[in-house]
Amino acid sequence: STPPINLAVPPARRGRPTASTKHLPAAGALLRSRREALGLSLGQVARVSGYTAGHLCAVENGNAGVTADLVVTVARSLALDAAELLCAFRVVPEAAAEAFFDVDRMRAALAGGAS
């Protein structure tokens, strides 16, 4: 018998990338589009969010990983739905991990079945 797989999501840490980089450009473009629609500079969002303008620029360009903390904080700064932005960046916060993972769906997907 095979041992159970640990599906726990590690706690998000500020500055530690947790998103798959292949999703970053599209998700970053979503941030830039919203920021520009609101007429905000990177510096303004940086001051509100507590992240540097340089890091936010790298996120918008798809050149930097994100944490759940960053995504939620920036979503609030830009009046975006945090859940939608977390999905765009493919980040699962620790508090939502249990609700996010469905063992039966995971087994079906691993077996080649429908999800």
N, C-alpha and C positions, 0 to 999 in steps of 0.2 A: 504494500500500500504506500502511496506517495504522501509525503507530509503536506499539510495545508499550506497554501501560499498566503503570506502576510500582505494584505491589501491596504494596510494603514498608509496614509499619506503623511509624509514627514511635515512637521510644523513649518510654516512659512517663516523665513527669516529675512529681514530687511536687507536688500542688496544681493540676495542669493537667488540666482535664476532657477525657476521651476517650470517654465513653459517650454514647449517644443519650439525650436527656432523656426521651423517651416511655417508657422502661423503668425509669426511676428510682423512681417511687412503689412499684411492686410489689416491686422488688429491695430497696428501703429497708425496706419492711414486713417482708420476710424477715429482715433484720438485727434489726429491733426485736423481732420475735417470738422470735427465738433468744436475744437479750440478756435479754429479760424472763423467758423460760423458765429461764435460768440464774440469775436473780435478781441480775443485774448492773446497775449504774447506768451512765449515759453517762460519768461521770467515771472509773469503774473501767476501762472499756474504753479510754478516752482515755489513761489512764496506761500501760496495757499496750501499746497500739498506737502511741503517739507522736503521735497526731492530737488536735486540741482537741475537747472535748465539744461545742462549738458547731458545729464542722464535721461531726462525726458525727451530730448532731441534724439538721442540714440534709440530710445524705445519707439518713438514715432517713425524712425527710419528703418526699424526692424533689425537694428544692430546690437540690441541689449536685451537680455532676458528680464523677466519680471517676476515679482512675488505677488501672492494674493493681496498682501498689504498695500503694495504699490497700486495694483489695479483698482482696489476698492477705494483707496484714498483719491486717486486721480478721477475715478468715476464720480465721486461726490463733488470734487472740485469743478467738474464740467457738467454737473447735473445730468449724468448718464445713469442708466440702469446698471448697477454693479453686477447683477447676475448675467446680463447680456454681455458685458465687457469681459467678465471672467470666462464665459464660454468662448468668446472671440479669441482670447489668449490661451485657451485650453488649460486654465489653472483651476484646481479644485482646492478651496480653502479647507484647512483641517476641520473646522466646525461643520462643514457640509459633506465631508467625505463619506460618512456613514449613510447619509440619505442618497448620495450620488451613486455609490456602487450597489449594484443589484447582482447578487451571486448567480441567480438563475440566468439572467441575461448574459453574464460573463461566461458561464459554462456553455451556453448555446453558441455564443460568438466563437469561443475557442474550438468548439466542435464543428464549426462551419455552418451553423444554423442561423436563422434570422435573429436579429437583435430586437 
